[in-house]
Amino acid sequence: MFLKIGELARRTGLTVRALRHYEDIGLLVPSQRSSGGYRLYDGKDVARLYRIQALRRLDLSLAEIQRLLDDAAGGLSDVVAQQVKQLDREIRQATALRAHLLAMQRQLQASEEPGLDDWLLALESMVAGAKYFSDDELRTLGARHGDAADATQAPQATDAVETRTRKRAALAASLRELVAAGASPESPQAQALARRWIDMLLEEAGGDEGLLIKLYTMHWNEPSLRALTGVDRAGIQYISHAMAYARLALYAPHCNADDMATLRRHYVGQTDAWPPLITEVRQQMLADASADGAPMRALAQRWRALSLAKAGGDAALDARLQHAFRNDPALRVGSGIDAPLAAYVQQAIARLDAPSNA
């Protein structure tokens, strides 16, 4: 059975112009021509067109699609699998959104008008999350919140969303009060709030330091989420500095008085530079990049310089701090650095000093 270009366009919803363009660039060339010169498309052509449209839905360019289709190893089954994966992602996002909307519906039925934060949270699960987390990570986060549950059968799912929203709002309000009162990030109140904030993020991340740093990065980069939490970049920075002061106190058992005096002068000043560096290093590690490759060597040099800077340039103190960090679990909690990342960085730094084989 053959289809002419007009019929193929009508039955697929594409335009004749688009099909002609596909032919012009060699992406979809009809198998035959009629005696009158009409383009004739057979079953194989239609199957190829399906693959083209499926790949277009994955936001691939026509040039990328051409390369994939020319690859003999790329079968139709793989394309369908990609579509199923995409649909699964959309279903999970829609399910999470549904759970939150049901919680909002309960508020409305109780004559309680949802606030701006509630409406913004409805967007969070559909927009920001997918930019920063893999499918597996989104499932982990969703499982922690109960978002993946069917809220009509498990009301605790909506309760979890409401509790999370109230917890965030309470912490944000406490933060604003501290800042308005001029409290230093070094104050006990600020340090206690920072610990509660990090504990909340770690709870969302299931204790995963890698997810924690992604949550931090997402909150830092996304204006909608800063509006959602009521915490702007200055607020996030305040929390980070307060947490640095809290962690500074944990180094006291590992340092003498002179060491601590040096740390108080230099340690907190390096705080803002760590999260983006940790994020970049983790991206290299997750990509299985060589610890001796050029990108990681550059990151290792930055890491070593930043580590030395927080010790005021004192190499001996820097070594003691690193030893304490490796051996004291309390220092690592909430840092965004887990054991695999630390080992990867140490391997890269060791390669910096290794003799060249060139």
C-alpha positions in Angstrom: 0.0 0.0 0.0 1.3 3.4 -1.0 0.2 6.9 0.2 0.6 10.1 -1.8 2.1 13.0 0.0 -1.2 14.8 0.5 -2.8 11.8 2.1 0.2 11.1 4.3 0.1 14.8 5.4 -3.6 14.6 6.2 -3.4 11.3 8.1 -0.4 12.4 10.2 -1.3 16.0 10.8 1.9 17.2 9.2 2.0 19.7 6.4 3.0 18.9 2.8 5.6 21.6 3.1 7.2 19.7 6.1 7.3 16.4 4.2 8.9 18.1 1.2 11.5 19.6 3.5 12.2 16.2 5.0 12.8 15.0 1.5 15.0 17.9 0.5 17.4 17.3 3.4 17.4 13.5 2.9 15.6 12.8 6.1 12.5 11.1 4.6 12.7 10.2 0.9 9.7 8.4 -0.6 10.4 4.9 -1.7 8.8 5.3 -5.1 7.4 7.8 -7.6 4.3 7.2 -9.7 4.4 7.3 -13.5 3.0 10.8 -13.1 5.8 11.8 -10.8 3.8 11.7 -7.5 5.7 10.8 -4.3 4.6 7.4 -3.0 5.3 6.4 0.6 5.1 2.8 1.8 5.0 1.1 5.2 8.8 1.5 5.8 8.5 5.2 5.0 5.7 5.7 7.5 7.7 3.8 10.2 10.6 6.1 9.6 8.3 9.1 9.8 7.1 7.8 13.2 10.7 7.6 14.4 11.3 11.2 13.2 8.3 12.6 15.0 9.1 10.6 18.1 12.6 12.0 18.2 11.3 15.5 17.6 9.3 15.1 20.8 12.6 14.5 22.6 13.7 18.0 21.4 16.4 16.7 19.0 17.4 18.7 16.0 16.8 17.4 12.5 20.5 16.9 12.0 20.7 14.8 15.2 17.7 12.8 14.1 19.4 12.2 10.7 22.5 10.8 12.5 20.4 8.5 14.7 18.3 7.1 11.9 21.4 6.5 9.8 22.8 4.4 12.6 21.9 0.8 11.9 22.0 0.0 15.6 19.3 2.4 16.4 16.1 0.4 16.1 12.5 1.4 16.3 12.2 -0.3 19.6 14.7 2.1 21.1 12.7 5.1 19.9 9.5 3.7 21.4 11.4 3.0 24.7 12.5 6.7 24.8 8.9 7.8 24.3 7.7 5.5 27.1 10.4 6.9 29.4 9.3 10.5 28.5 5.7 9.6 29.2 6.6 8.0 32.5 8.4 11.2 33.5 5.3 13.3 32.6 3.0 10.9 34.5 5.2 11.2 37.6 5.2 15.0 37.4 1.4 15.0 36.8 0.9 12.7 39.8 2.9 14.9 42.1 1.0 18.0 40.9 -2.3 16.2 41.4 -1.4 15.4 45.0 -0.6 19.0 45.7 -3.7 20.3 44.0 -5.8 17.9 46.0 -4.3 19.4 49.2 -5.1 22.9 47.9 -8.6 21.7 47.1 -9.1 20.7 50.7 -8.1 24.2 51.7 -10.6 25.8 49.3 -13.4 23.5 50.5 -12.6 24.6 54.0 -12.9 28.2 52.8 -9.2 28.7 53.2 -7.7 30.6 50.3 -4.3 29.1 49.2 -1.5 31.5 49.3 1.0 32.5 46.6 3.4 29.8 47.9 0.8 27.1 47.4 0.3 28.1 43.7 4.0 28.3 43.1 4.5 24.9 44.7 2.1 23.5 42.1 4.6 24.7 39.4 7.7 23.5 41.2 7.2 19.8 40.6 6.6 20.3 36.9 9.2 22.9 36.0 12.3 23.3 38.3 12.8 19.7 39.4 13.3 18.2 35.9 16.1 20.7 35.2 18.2 19.5 38.1 17.4 15.9 38.9 17.4 12.6 37.0 14.3 10.5 36.9 15.6 8.2 39.7 16.3 11.3 41.9 12.9 12.7 41.3 11.4 9.4 42.3 13.5 9.5 45.5 12.3 13.0 46.3 8.7 12.1 45.5 8.8 9.1 47.7 10.1 11.1 50.6 7.2 13.5 50.3 4.5 10.9 49.5 3.8 12.8 46.3 3.7 9.6 44.2 0.8 8.2 46.2 -2.8 8.4 45.0 -4.1 11.0 47.4 -7.7 9.8 47.0 -6.6 6.5 48.5 -3.9 7.8 50.8 -4.8 11.1 52.4 -1.5 11.1 54.3 0.1 12.1 50.9 -1.7 15.4 51.0 -1.0 15.8 54.7 2.7 15.3 54.0 2.6 18.1 51.3 0.8 20.4 53.7 3.2 19.6 56.5 6.2 20.3 54.2 4.7 23.6 53.1 4.1 24.7 56.7 7.6 23.7 57.8 9.1 25.7 55.0 7.0 28.7 55.7 7.8 28.6 59.5 11.6 28.4 58.8 11.4 31.2 56.2 9.5 33.4 58.7 12.1 32.7 61.4 14.8 33.6 59.0 13.2 36.9 58.0 12.8 37.8 61.7 16.5 37.1 62.4 17.7 39.1 59.4 15.3 42.0 60.3 16.6 42.0 63.9 20.2 42.3 62.6 21.2 38.9 64.0 24.7 37.8 62.9 25.0 34.5 61.1 27.4 33.7 63.9 24.7 34.0 66.5 23.4 30.8 68.2 19.9 31.5 66.9 21.1 31.7 63.3 23.2 28.6 63.6 20.3 26.7 65.1 18.0 27.8 62.2 20.6 26.9 59.7 20.8 23.4 61.1 17.0 23.1 60.9 17.1 24.2 57.3 19.8 21.8 56.3 18.0 19.0 58.2 14.8 19.8 56.2 16.7 19.6 52.9 18.5 16.4 54.0 15.1 14.9 55.0 13.8 15.7 51.5 17.0 14.2 50.0 16.8 11.0 52.1 20.2 11.8 53.6 21.8 11.9 50.2 24.5 14.6 50.1 24.5 14.6 46.3 20.8 15.4 46.3 21.3 18.0 49.0 23.7 20.1 46.9 21.3 19.8 43.9 18.5 21.1 46.1 20.7 24.0 47.2 21.6 24.8 43.7 18.0 24.7 42.5 16.9 27.0 45.3 19.8 29.4 44.5 19.2 29.5 40.8 15.4 29.4 40.5 13.5 32.7 41.2 10.2 30.9 41.4 11.4 28.7 44.1 12.9 31.6 46.0 9.4 33.1 45.9 8.0 29.7 46.9 10.1 29.4 50.0 10.1 33.1 50.9 13.9 32.9 51.0 15.9 35.0 48.5 19.5 34.6 47.6 20.6 36.8 50.5 18.6 34.5 52.8 20.2 31.4 51.3 23.6 33.0 51.8 22.7 33.9 55.4 21.8 30.3 56.0 25.1 29.1 54.4 27.2 31.4 56.5 25.4 30.4 59.7 26.0 26.8 58.8 29.7 27.5 58.2 29.9 29.0 61.7 28.2 26.0 63.1 30.6 23.7 61.3 33.5 25.9 62.4 32.7 25.0 66.0 32.9 21.3 65.2 36.6 21.7 64.2 37.5 22.9 67.7 38.3 19.4 69.0 40.7 18.9 66.1 42.5 22.3 66.4 44.5 24.3 68.8 43.8 27.9 69.8 46.0 29.4 67.1 44.3 27.2 64.5 40.9 28.3 65.6 41.9 31.9 65.5 43.1 31.4 61.9 39.9 29.7 60.9 37.7 32.4 62.4 39.5 34.9 60.2 39.3 32.9 56.9 37.0 29.9 57.0 33.6 31.5 56.6 34.8 33.9 53.9 35.2 30.9 51.5 31.6 29.6 52.0 30.0 31.0 48.9 32.6 29.4 46.5 32.0 25.8 47.7 28.5 24.9 46.4 29.1 25.6 42.7 32.5 23.9 42.9 31.0 20.8 44.6 28.3 20.8 41.9 30.8 20.9 39.1 33.0 18.1 40.6 29.9 15.9 41.1 28.9 16.4 37.5 32.4 15.2 36.4 32.2 12.2 38.8 28.7 11.2 37.6 29.9 11.5 34.0 32.7 9.0 34.8 35.2 11.6 33.8 38.8 10.7 34.4 40.3 12.2 37.6 43.3 13.0 35.4 41.4 14.6 32.6 41.8 18.3 31.8 38.4 19.4 33.2 38.8 17.6 36.5 42.4 18.7 36.8 41.2 22.3 36.6 38.5 21.7 39.2 41.0 19.9 41.5 43.3 22.9 41.4 40.4 25.2 42.3 39.5 22.8 45.1 43.0 22.7 46.5 43.3 26.5 46.4 40.0 27.0 48.1 40.8 24.5 50.8 44.1 26.2 51.5 42.4 29.6 51.5 40.0 28.6 54.2 43.0 27.6 56.3 44.6 31.0 55.8 47.3 29.6 53.5 48.6 27.4 56.3 49.3 24.0 54.6 49.7 22.2 57.9 46.4 23.4 59.2 44.8 22.6 55.8 46.0 19.0 56.2 44.6 18.8 59.7 41.3 20.1 58.5 41.1 17.5 55.7 42.0 14.7 58.1 39.2 15.9 60.5 36.7 16.1 57.7 37.5 12.6 56.5 37.2 11.1 60.0 34.5 13.1 61.8 31.0 12.3 60.3 29.5 15.3 62.0 31.6 17.6 59.8 30.4 16.0 56.6 26.7 16.2 57.4 25.1 18.9 55.2 28.3 19.7 53.3 27.2 18.2 50.0 30.3 16.1 50.0 29.9 12.3 50.5 32.6 9.6 50.6 32.7 8.8 46.9 33.0 12.5 46.0 35.7 13.1 48.6 37.7 10.1 47.2 37.3 11.3 43.7 38.6 14.7 44.5 41.5 13.3 46.5 42.4 11.1 43.5 42.4 14.2 41.2 44.5 16.3 43.6 47.0 13.5 44.0 47.3 13.3 40.2 48.2 17.0 40.1 51.4 16.3 42.0 52.2 13.0 40.2 55.3 13.1 37.9 54.3 13.6 34.3 54.7 10.6 31.9 55.3 12.9 29.0 
